[in-house]
């Protein structure tokens, strides 16, 4: 046999060996991929949840060198316009005085009430003290009712009133009188959530105690008041006259303003709300969901105040609590609750029927998609989420709805929120 023939045979054997090696490697990769897929499948919870991506360039910059203060209310009206209320100059004067002194070109606090369109353009801006009404020391919460009226609460020390305006800022109605909860002695106010010099009045038919949020029910023309930072109740008013019709406390009990010790996760659940009662929102099937923020719980009631059920979230969260605000998903059944948690700095996605937390998004930080005091939350007709931040967050963010995603052991508690991520 010639040397050429031997070389040819050797080459063939080498190629066969290399080919077999590649085939074995490819087979191993296929097996490995299948094993990985089986592992991921095994880690799957069998649950899907809505997925969101932050829109980092929304809204557009404000004009006039304006900046936001603590941003403590958001609502989306039927035109998908996004309304916020923030503390403007009051917050800036406390923490960022050089800005308010305008030692340079920048900056000034924007007016308290701002309206944005879907493109992020600023449409309207107004608010603050005026004639015929008492603007809150610390405005809090905003709601646009089915008649196009804008409702505002307040959680400053003397704030015992609710205000109603047109969308252009024309004053319509004040319910309650500022300072009505001022106590006879400065010693009043000891206890959770209390302010020295003021005392709760959770059975007062005329005034409030530092209102956190308002919801207006079109069907019954009633306003539900989360009342609040001083009082411990949900109050229901005639939305035209402001006359109080009914009210209740935790578990539907008659409210009791006896000061409570700070929340203790090891103790039995209290029979009264903690301060603040931070939301009272109605679902499409007409249940009232109440945020007992510092109690780390969400309670559900019928419109007449009958207790239905409750759920607890992040129960070791003390002080400011975990249940700050809620919004409902925009599917016809409102299958999901989106819950803002301003201590743990995330938005929880909760099954509305079971009140089971499915997953979350967000984290503490200042970058888009992160939070520093996530406070209020709302959804638009497309299912997008809007959040506002208090403390040093002081901003409005939009999260775009990106359909459903499986919740697995690997992504549970951290569904991706950065554009383009999977």
N, C-alpha and C positions, 0 to 999 in steps of 0.2 A: 504494500500500500504506500502510495506516495506521501511525501510530507504535506502536499497541498490537500490531499484527502483527509489526512489526520487533523489538519488545521480546521478544515471545514466541519468535521464532526465535533471537534472541541467547541467551535463557535456555536453550533446548533445546541449542544448540551448546555453551554453557558446561557444561551438565550432562553432555553426551556427552564433552566433554573431560575433565572431572573424573572421570567414571566410567571412562574409558579409562586415566586416570592411576592410579586406585586399582587397576584390574585389572592394570596393568603392575607396580605396587608389590607387589601380592599375588603375582603370578607370580614376581617377583624374590625375594620372601621364601621361596616354595616351593622355588625353585631353590637358594637359599642354604642352606635347611634340608637339602635333599637332598645338597648338596655337603658340608655339615658332617657329616651322617650317614656319607657315603662316607669322609670324612677320618678320623672316629672308627673306622669299620670297618677302614680301612687301617692304623690304629694298633693295632688289636686283636692280641694275641698268639695268639689262637685257643685260649687256655687259660682255664679257670675254676678258681676256688679258693674255699674256704670264706670267708665274711664274718662279722665279729663286731662287736658293739656293747658298749661298756663299760656295766656296771650301776653307776652312780655312787653308789647308796644301799645297796650290799651290801658287807659284812655290816652288821648293826646295831651301834651303839656298844657298847663293852665296859662292864661294870659296875665298880663299886668304884674309879673313877678309874684303871683299868688302861690302860696303853699298851703297844704292841709294841716290842720291840727289833728287831735285824736278824732278818728272817724268812727262814729258810733251809731250809724243807722244806714240801711240801704233798702231800696224797694224798686221793683221793676213794674212800670205801669202797662196798661193794655197796648200801648204803642211800642212796647219794648224799649222805652226810654228808662234810663237808670238814674234814680234819684239817690243822693246821699245827704246826710247831715253830719257836720263835724263841728269841733269846738273852736276852730278858727283862732282868732286873736287871743282868746282866753288861755288856750293851751300854750300858744307860742310865748305869751307874756310870762308864763310860769317857768318855762324850761328853755326858751330860746330868745331871751330878751334882745340880744343884738339884732336879730332879724326884725323885731317889731320897732326898734329904734331907727331902722333904715339908715344905718351908718354908711351904707353904699347903695348901689342900685337895687339890690335885693335885701329884703323881701317884705311881703305883707301877707297877713292871713286872708284867705279867700272868704267871701260871704258864707254864712253857715249852710245854706241850702243850695245845692248844685244839681243840675239836670244835664245828662249826657245822652246823645243818640248812639245808635249801634256802631257808628264809625268812630266813636270816642270824642266827638265834638261837644264842647260846652254850649248848651242851649239857653238855659236860664240860670240866674244866680240872684239870691235875695236872702233876707232874714236879719234878725237882730232886734234890738229894742225899737219900739214905735208907739204911736198913740192908740189908746183904746184897749191895749192888752199888756200883759206882763210877760216879757220874754224870759225863759228860764235862765237861771244862773249857770246851768250846765245842761244844754239841750241833749236829748237822748231819744233815739228812735224816730223813724219817719214812715208814714203809710199814706198811700193815695187811694182814696175810696172810689167806689163805682160811679160816683157823681163827679169825680175829678178833683175832690177836695184833698188838701194836704194836712195830715194830722201830725202833731209834734208833742213829745213829752219832755220831761226834764228830771234830772236826778241830782241837782244841786241841793244844798242844805234846806233852803226855804221853799223849794219847788213843790207845790201842791196842786198844780194846774195842768190842764191839757189845752192845747191851742189848735184851731182849725183855720186854714187859709185857702184861697184859690191857688191854682198853679202859678199865677203871676205874683203871689205874695200878698194879695189883698186880705186883710183880716176879716174873718167871719164869726168866730165864736171862741170864747174862753170858758172852760168848765173848771170850777174850783178857783180858790183865791190863793195867791202866793203868800207864804208865811203862815198859812192856817194851822200848820202842825207845830208851830213854835210853842215850846213848853213853858210852864210858869216858872220853872227853875232851870238854871243852866246845867244842873247835875243830871237832868234827864238825858236819855240817850245811851246809857251804859248797856252794853251787850252787843251781840253780833250785828254788824251792819248799821249800827246806830250812829247818829251825829249829835254831839253835845249841843244841848239847847233845843232839841226837837224830839217829839214823842210820836209814836205811831198812832194811827187812828183807823184801823182796818175795818171798822164798822161805821165810819163816817159816810153819810149819804150825799155830802156836798163837795167834799174835797178829797184829795189823794195824798199819797206819801211817797213822792219821788218816783214818778212813772218811768218805766223802762221801755215799753213798746205798746203799740196799738194795732188792733186788727178790726176791720169793719166788715160785717157780714151783710152782703147785699140782700139775701132772702128775707131776713128779719129786720133789716135796717138797724142793726145793733153794733155798738163798738165794744170790743173786748179790750180791757186795760190790764196790762201786766203791772201791778201796783204793789210792791215795787222794791225800791231800795230802802224804804223806811217801813211802809206797810207790808203786809204778808197775805196778799189776796189777789184774786182775779175779780175785777169789777166790770159789770155789763151796763151800758148806757143806751138810751135812745140816741141814735146817731144824728138826729136833727136838733133835738132840744137839749141834749146833754143830761137829761134826767136819769138818775141811777135807778136801775130796775132790780138788780140782784147782785150778789157777790158771794164768794166762798174762799175757803182756805184749803190747805193740803187735805187730801182724802175727802173733800167736800165738807169738812168741818167748818163750824163758825170760826172766823179768824180770832186769834188771841195774840195781843201785842206784848205779852210778857217776854222780857228779854231772854234769849236762849244762849247757852254756852256755845262756843265755837263747834263746828261740825267735827264729829268723832267717828271715823269709819268703823270702829269697833262697837259703837253703841247701836241700839235699836233705832230704826228710822223715826224721826220726829213726826209728831202729829200735826205740826204746823210747818208752813214753808220757811225756809231760811231766807235771808236777804242776800242778793236780790231775787225777787220773782222776775225773771228776765225776758220771758216771752209767753204769749198766749195766742196761738194760731189755730185756725180752723181748717180741717181737711175737707176733701170733696164729699166724704160721707158724714160730715158734720160732727166730728169729734174735735174737742179742744185739747191741744197739746201744750202743756205748761212746763216751762223751763224753771226748775228749782236749782238755780245755778250752783250755789255753794253746797247744796245737798247732793250734788252729783246724780241727780235723778230727773227723769222726764215722767210726768204724770198725765194721764189721759182722762177726760171727762166728757159727759154729754153737755149740750149747751145750757142745761139748767143746773149744772154743777154736780151731777152725780158721778162719783168716782168709778172708773172702769178698770184701769190697770196702770202699772208703772214699770219702769226699768231703770237700772243704775249703770253708770258708766265711769270707768277710771276711779273706782271708789276710794282709792288712797289719795286722791287729789284734795288737798285742803285749801283753806283761805279763799281764793277766788273761784274755785270749783271748776267743773269740767263741762257742764251743760249750759252753754252761753246763748245759743240761738239756733233756730231750725228753719229750714225751707223744705218744701216738698218737690219731688221730681215731677216732670210735666206730662208723664203718661196719664191716660184717663183715670187709672186706679191709684195714682200717686203711690207706686210700689215702694218708693225709697224716701227716707228722711235724710237730709244733709245737715249735719250737726256741727256747729262751730265750737271748738274747744280752745279757748284762749290761754290756758295754762300749759297744756301739753302741745299746743301749737300744731293742730291738725284739724282737718275736716273729716268727720266720721260719716261713713255711708251705712245706713241702718235700714233693715227690713221693717217697713212700717207696720205690718201685721203682727210680727213676732217681737218687734223691738230688739232684735238681735243685731249687734254690730257685725257687718260683713267685712269691711276693710276701711282704710283711711287713705288720705293723701296729705302731703305737706309736712313741714318740719320747721323748727325754729330757725330764724335767720332773716336776712334783709334782701336776699336775692329774689327775683321773680319766682313764684311758686312756693316760697317759704313764708313764714308768718312771724310777726312780733306783736302778739296780742290780738289774734283774729277774734273779732267781736260780733259782727253781724253778717247775715248771709241771705241771698235771694237767688231766684232762678228766673230766666226769661222763657219765652214761648218755645225756643229751640232746645231748651234743657241746659243752656249754659249757666254756670254758677258765677255769682259776684260776691266778693267778700270785702269787708272793711276791717281795719285794724286800729286799735286804740294804743295806749301807752306810747312807745316810741316808733310803732309801725307807721301810723299816720298815712294810710294810703288806701286806695281802691284797686282791686285786682279782678280780672276776668279769667275764668277757666272754661275752655271750650269743650263741649260734649263730644266724645270720640267713640260712641257706641258702647258695647258691652265687652267685658274681658273676663276670662276665668280667674278666680281667686285661688291661688295655689299657696302651698306652704312657703314658697320662695318670695312671692310678691305680697302676701297678706300683710296689710299694714303699710304698704308702700307702692300702690299702683302708680306707674310712671306719670309724671306731670310735666316733663320738659318736652318741648316740641321735637318730634322726630324720634323720640325714644320709644322702646318697645317694652 
